[in-house]
Amino acid sequence: MDVFNSLSLVLTFLVSVNCIMWTQEPNSQKCLKEELQQNVLVLGEYEVSEAPGQKIDYVVRDSKGHILSQHEDISKGKFSFSTETYDNFEICFISRVPQTQRGLAQEVSLIIKHGVEAKNYETIGEAAKLKPIEVELKILEDLSEAIVKDFSIMRKREEEMRDTNESTNSKVLYFSIFSMACLLGLATWQVLYLRRYFKAKKLIE
């Protein structure tokens, strides 16, 4: 029982849910962006306060403008999509109010889950006939794999940034050397030109 409580405590810190609330002004658009890896399941749950005659739509797009999910005149519901490539994704909520009506601000709440957070482990446990402690261990296993994957991605990005910095430093060094050579060549040409000019004017011998 103590082991189960310890696992639950660990999961409380490791499994987080992104919950956002804001006030949507009439005829406005609010977009939330997030960077996601390839093959990641994303689940969203939203709720919009009522306002007579007003409508709010949502749309999920990638950086290329491809629509992954959308719905018009929402009030309360859920959506889901899976990422095919590593990309930046945005979720936009658009308020629409008739021109003949004075708009009112609406409260919008959004809960986003992705990766391990988005999996339904209760269904997985029932299908595999797992005990509660085994389900908790399965969650910890998936979380560990996700953390290792994140560290691997971070290390790869650090290597790419280091290579970019080294390449940039080399280019800056070569450009500096080239600039100094050009300045020295120009200075030498100016000295020789002025010397010939002064000699032609018989100002110097």
N, C-alpha and C positions, 0 to 999 in steps of 0.2 A: 504493500500500500504506500509505503514511503517512497519507493522507486517511482510509482505512478504519479505521486504528487510532485516529485522532483522533475519528472519529464514534462508534466503539465506546466510547471513554473518556467522551464527552459523554453517551451513552445510559446508561452506568453510573451517572452522577450524576442524570440526569433520570428514569429509569424505576425506581421503587421498588416494593417489595412489602411489604405489611403482614403480618408473621408474628407471631403471638401464641401463647404457651404458658402454661397455668395448671393448677392442681390442682383438680379437681372433687370437692368433698366429697359424701358419700352423701346422697341425697334433698335436693339443693340445686339452685338455678337460677343460671346465670351468663349475663348479657345484655351484649352489646356494641352500642353505638349509633353511628350515623354519619349525617351530613347529606349528602344527595346531590341533584344537580340532575336535571332532567327528561331522559328518554331516555338513561340511563346503564346500560351492561351491567356486571353484577357477577358475578364468578366466585369461588367459595370452594372450598377444599380442606381437609378435616379428617381427623384421625386420633386415635383414642381407645385408650388402653391397655386391655387385657383385665382383667376382674374377674369371676370365676364367679358366675352368678346375677344380676348387675347389668346394667342397661340405661341407655343415655343416648340421649335424643331431641334433635333440634334443630328449631327453627321460626324462620322469617323473617317479620316483620310490619312494616307501616307504622304511622304514628302513629294511624291510625283502627282498627287492629286487624285489617286485612285480611291474610290469610296468603298470602305470595308463594311460599314453599317450605317443606317440612317432611318429616321422615323419622324413623321410630322405630327403636330398637335399632341405632344406628349403630356402626361400627367404623372404617372408612376409606372415604372417597368424596369426591365433588364435588357442588356444586350451583351453579345459576346463576339469575339473574332480571334483568329490566330494569325500571327505574323509569319510571312513566308520568307522574309529577308531581314537583315539588320537594318533598321531605319528609324527615323523620327516620325512619330504618329501624333496626330492632334484630334481632340474631341471638341467639337464646337457646338454651342447652344445658341440658337438664333431666335430672338423675340420678334413677333409680327403683330402689329396693332393697326387696325383700320385708320385711315387718315381722318375719318369723321369722328373718331373716338379719342378721348384723352387717356393716355396710357397710364398704367400703374406698375410700380416695381413688383417683381415676383421673387420669392425665395426659391432657390434651387439647391438641392443637395445631391452629391455624387459620391458613390463609393466605388473605388477601383481595386480590383484584385488581379494579380497576374502571376504566372509561374506556379510555384507550389501552393500559393495562397488560393489559386483558382480551382484547385482539384477538390472534388467531393470525396473525402476519405471515408465518410460514412457509407456511401454507396460501394466504394472499393472494398471496405471491410466486410460488408454484407455479402458481396459477390464471392469473396475469397474465404468467407466464414472465419474471419480473424477476430481474436479477442481484443478488447479495448487496449490493453497494453501493447499488443502486436500492431494495432493501428497507429498508436503513438510512436512506436519504433519505426514504422514505415514512414511516417511524417518526418521524423528526425533523419532518417536515411536520405530522403529526397532533399531535405534542407541542406544536409552536408554536401550532397552532390552539387546543389545549386551554388553553395558558397565556394566550393572548389572551382566550379566553372567560372564564377565571377572573378576569383583571384587569377585564374588563368587568362581571362580576357584583359584584366588590369595589367598583368605582366606583359602581355602582347602589346597593349597600347603604350606601355612605358618604353618597350624596346623600339616601337615605331617612332615615338617622340624623340628618343635618344638618337636614332639614326637620322631623323630629320634635322635635329640640332647640329649633329656632326657635319651633315652635308651642307647646312646653311653656313656654319662656321668656315668650312673649307672654301665655299664660294665667296664669302666676305673677304677671306684672306687673299685669295687670288685676285679679287677685284681691287683690293687695297694695293697690292703689289703692282698691278697693271696701272692704277691711277698714279702711283708714285713714279713709275717709269715714264708715263706720259708727261707728268709735271717736270721731271728732270730733263726729258728730251725737249720740251717747250722752252724751259729756262736756258738750256744750252743753245738752242736756235736763236733765242732773243739776244743772248750775249754775242754770238757770232755775227748776227745781223747788225747790231748796234756798232760792233767793232768795224765792220766793213763800211757802215754809213759814216762814222767819224773819220775813218781814213780817207774816204772819198771827199769829205769836206775839209780834209787836212787839219782836223782838230787834234788828232793824235798821229804818231808815227808808226 
